[in-house]
Amino acid sequence: MTRLSVEMLAADPVEPITSAGHAQLGIAVLAGIAVIVLLITKFKMHAFLALTIGSLALGAFAGAPLDKAITSFTTGLGSTVAGVGVLIALGAILGKLLADSGGADQIVDTILAKASPRSMPWAMVLIASVIGLPLFFEVGIVLLIPVVLMVAKRGNYSLMRIGIPALAGLSVMHGLIPPHPGPLVAVDALKANLGLTLALGVLVAIPTVIIAGPLFSKVAVRWVDVQAPDRMIPARPSEDLKNRPGFGATLATILLPVVLMLSKALVDIVVDDPEHTVQRVFDVIGSPLIALLAAVIVGMFTLGRPAGFTKERLSSTVEKGLMPIAGILLIVGAGGGFKQTLIDSGVGQMILDISKDWSIPALLLAWLIAVAIRLATGSATVATISAAGLVAPLAADMSSAHTALLVLAIGAGSLFFSHVNDAGFWLVKEYFGLSVGQTLKTWSVMETIISVVAGGLVLLLSLII
């Protein structure tokens, strides 16, 4: 397992924008995070504005000149959006095509038709994991909530027995599996191999989602035994469509970018020659941009055409898919700006200096940092972006596999104990009709199980590979 070492410290650090000592930098980090938390929770400020102000506050407390702090923030924002912005946009378009065409419904209905009462929680995990591949967590919740409520009502199941597996599937995909924004940003920041990260992420995700989903739901239903709330189930998005895409075509479209990216990783390992024609071809088609673009274009035919979409309807679907992500792009970009301010202030080097004599594994340190930021800010994406910036120096001497595991350690830590400062907490509470206490005992504990189990599996893999 890669540990902090003197050799890492010997690497030439970027010249910091401040000459503050460790104590002042530590106070600056805490103050910057406190400002973000206060603005989001107390003043209900949008996360983009809170991150922007928090970044400037961090620079001010660290004694950095304001113009340099602004430059650090804007540089980080620009590079982050440039790195993942197009990918987020393509993922949003694919998700909208999936929802509007009825492809998501087709997958859901096919699996549920074959599921027995005993296997229903496992079916919900499968549905959520497949649907969650191209969708943001919030979009996935909105898409799956009607299904969860209908299944619970129809089968007279406790809501937790059906809901927890679905939430676990979505959450694990969101935290560990590219092309979700958090993992993508961490891959970019740590210069990790995306295909390898995806492969190891799937390896970690499977046992994690089983433990936090169907298995934990047996316990959760004892703690909070509630039925689906008596509210009107929202209309499913494809009820006005005469036809829906086939199950096989829909599944193939969703999995296309994953297959292309995994193929690139496999060819890189087998061929191992950057100049070889085969590897060069797969380097192109397996890049995230091309893989997602291919899925979107294929989806226009495999999803849009069976649903009877005209050219105008397709154009409208793409436009509607892009509109909601403006806020997400800005939040992710501002998180990148905050990360860059942390780096340029010398916080990353400070962590290395302070922890150089610790016997703590680098992967565990990354997990703990992500946990701390997650608890403070409530955002898994902000925690991932910020932690990636802080531990980026640790990746300098790591192998490709350990760099990928570092990304996953950060992703696992970013999911720890969702509570009242997390938008996801309130989404789950309101949709499921729970009290704050009930949400803490179910959703929050589930998130913690995901974080701890995934983090433990990452540490275990680091001993093997």
Secondary structure, DSSP 4 states (H G I P E B T S, - for coil): --B--HHHHHS-PPPPS----HHHHHHHHHHHHHHHHHHHHTS---HHHHHHHHHHHHHHHTT--HHHHHHHHHHHHHHHHHHHHHHHHHHHHHHHHHHHHTHHHHHHHHHHHT--TTTHHHHHHHHHHHHHTTS-HHHHHHHHHHHHHHHHHHHT--HHHHHHHHHHHHHHHHHHSTTSHHHHHHHHHHT--HHHHHHHHHHHHHHHHHIIIIIHHHHHHHH---PPPSSPPPPPTTTT-S----HHHHHHHHHHHHHHHHHHHHHHHHH--TTSHHHHHHHHHTSHHHHHHHHHHHHIIIIITTTT--HHHHHHHHHHHHTTHHHHHHHHHHHHHHHHHHHHTTHHHHHHHHHTT---BHHHHHHHHHHHHHHHH--HHHHHHHHHHHHGGGGTT--HHHHHHHHHHHHHHTTS---TT-HHHHHHHHHHT--HHHHIIIIIHHHHHHHHHHHHHHHHHHHH-
